[in-house]
Amino acid sequence: MSEAMTQTVEAPVTWASANQSYLRAELERLRLLFRRKVRWLRSRWQQDPLGSTQGAVISEANADWHLSGDEIEAEARFYREDAESCVLSCSIKQADAGLAQLRSSLSKGAGIPALEALCRTFGLQSYERDVLLLCWAIEEDPAFASLCAYVQDDVHARFPTPHLASSFFCADDGERETARRAFLPASPLRRFRLVAFGESSIALPMCQRPLQIEERIAAYVRGLNAIDERVSYLLRAVPAVAMADSHLSLIESLSQWAQSAGANESWPVMWLTGPAGSGNQALAREFCARFGLHLCALDPKSLPLQDAERHQLLHLIERETLLSRIAIYMDVSDVEPTDRGLTTAVRDWIERSGGLLFVGGRERWHTARGTLHIAVPKIDAAAQRVLWRNSLQAVANSVNGQVEDIVQQFDLGPQAIPQAVNAAIAKARQRSAKDAVIEANDLWQACREQVGWRLGDLAQRLEPCYRWDDIVLPDDVLRQLREIADQVAARPLVYEQWGFGARLPRGRGISALFSGPSGTGKTMAAEILARQLNIDLYRIDLAGVVSKYIGETEKNLRNVFEAAEQTGAILLFDEADALFGKRSEVKDSHDRYANIEVNYLLQRMEDYRGLAILCTNRRSALDRAFLRRLRFLVEFPFPDWSHRRMIWQKVFPPEAPLGPLDYESLSRLEISGGNIRNIALNAAFLAAGEKTSIGLEHVLHAARREYTKVDKLLTEAEFGEHYRTMTK
């Protein structure tokens, strides 16, 4: 064997190995304390005539010991006078000095041991530290459990107690008084759940109750730092995202404020307010990164409503904020004031929680706790363009100049933009796993999906299936509809390149009123616009939004617009006359609030960056003052004879087997396009049941059913030669 191979190579000292060495030294010191304690107890037991049965019977000698009141002083005197105890006391002092030296050397090298880091984090005093070590020793080495039972003269007492701990680590009455305070509920040991009182089959005084270390803390002392499983499923790590310059300057000013604060000052609640998509969470995450903290989001709806359960969770999460260096972000935007139970739980959490807490919402709540309010501005189109280009730089794409169209249509914030890019990457890989190149349509569809789900709870999404060729309307009405589509599509050119956006910071919304009898094509026209513009269409039933409770309608409308703001979807408000009506005298508070709700809706429509459409069957019922605030007023007339003929000719799909149809006679039926579609569909099912082509007899039979359904009389003027056949 060569000389090089026989040389001993000294492995570098890692923190993990240094931590284990330190813990072994601590356990050795603890064994010395037990050895000295055992020597004292044996000397005492030797004086008891009951000998080995003293654990089962309280002897007279034992009672005399307790009656003397001199047990503590006798133990201290024994340690001073007994030769072997003196040697053990010297060894304990040497162990303390060695541990102090070891801590000092480790702090300069591998790092401080986990036990010492724990003490610094929670501000533990010397006695509290020793209690924690004693409880940890039971978990680490079962021999210490047996020793606890031995020194307590009870085979079942395989655990430390406050009394046992004080007898080990307290030298005088002053230290014992400090020891008693260490187990109060507000003490670090109990507040942060470092140790807990174990269960007992009988009621015991606090000094005799069993102590045990929390599993999470025992693992930390060993060097394993993982978030407690009881709270890990509630906390979601907030990822880093690119930040806009306006947000970075705000973070810089907040950082300067934080650095100027005193080291011992506690954090106030950081209230971040702003509209949806402002980037509150992203701003909080970047601020935390400046101070070496990790931000985790906590859903307020996951908070227990029962006080005891919630306070238990609060202390566990507060402990995690210190052990794992995390801050908590809680978004209260969706917490409804009417939900008293949840509102109370959230408010209680804000008031009591420790560590750094960020609260995001539309507006700040009033709390007794100190608060720092930060109004987060929504990033503008220029900042969004920068974020889009930065996010797309690292991936193959053919988006090119279409980012401008995306920014104009979708109002996404710092967190939503990278999420949309990741979703677009997934779509590109579905198309081509090897050479995944993001196309503009991938990104467009990803943006629609990114925010569209929020509206699903508030409105009904309509899947557009009609084209311009499918609708039959007068030329002037069609021109109006195309003008609406052109205005929506031309917003980037007019507002950005031509500079109108700087002149019109508000009121960019495109609002329209579609009025006309039922079945004349209002919803169909909205679908055509959505299909041409490639954006989502959501129908909101205003009759369902209007609430009998004062102020509720405004809240419902606010939720709709805030959810739609990011996607720029077409909002189709059906049954507009449920809210809009001719204003009358204000007779009571309900009348006054009705006018407020109408004005609120119109204001939101004017400010909405997308297209908002009101639909009504009775335009005459709407107040003219309201109509003047709408950009387009489109009247859908009842179709005349020529338009009905065109509708009949278009209503049957090319694939449908048609027999001879008398379009001349059918066009005399004075019904709307919606009724014609119903008749055509029912006629098709009649023909399918007979396994034959769709003939005139099927259409006439379906027409009679439709007339009955809408309470319309069959007249000879409409049905002509077919009238007698229809009335048989």
Buried (B, 14 or more C-beta within 10 A) or exposed (E): EEEEEEEEEEEEEEBEEBBBBBBEBBBEBBBBBBBBBBBBBEBBBEEBEBEEEBBEEEBEBBEEBEEEEEEBEBBEEBBEEBEEBEEBBEBBEEBEEEBEEBBEEBEEEBBBBBBBBBBEBBEBBEBBBBBBBBBBBBBBBEEBBEBBBBBBEEEEBBBBBBBBBBBBBBEEEEEBEBBBEBBEEEBBBBBBBBBBBEEEEEEEEEBBBBBBBBEBBBBBBBBEEEBBEBBEEBBEEBEEBBBBEBBEEBBEEBBEEBEEEEEEEEBBBBBBBBBBBBBBBBBBBBBBEEEEBBBBBBEBEEBBEEEEEBBBBBBBBBBBBBBBBBBBBBBBBBBEEEEEEBBEBBBBBBEEBBBBBBBBBBEBBEBEEEBEEBEBBBBEBEBBBBBBEEBBEEBEBEBEEBBBBBBBBBBBBBBBBBBBBEBBBEBBBEEEEEEBBBBBEBBBBBBBBBBBEBBEEBBEEBEBEBEBEBBBBBEEBBEBBBBBBEBBBEBBEBBBEEEEBEEEEEEBBBBBBBBBBBBBBBBBBBBBBBBBBBBBBBBBBBEEBBEEEBEBBBBBBBBBBBBBBBBBBBBBBBBBBBBBBEEEEEEEEEEEBBBBBBBBBBBBBBBBBBBBBBBBBEBEEBBEEBBEBBBBBBBBBBBEEEBBBBBBEBBBEEEBEBEEBBEEBBBBBBBBBBBBBBBBEBBBEBBBEEEEEBBBBBBBBBBBEBBEEEEBEBBEEBBEEBBEEBEE
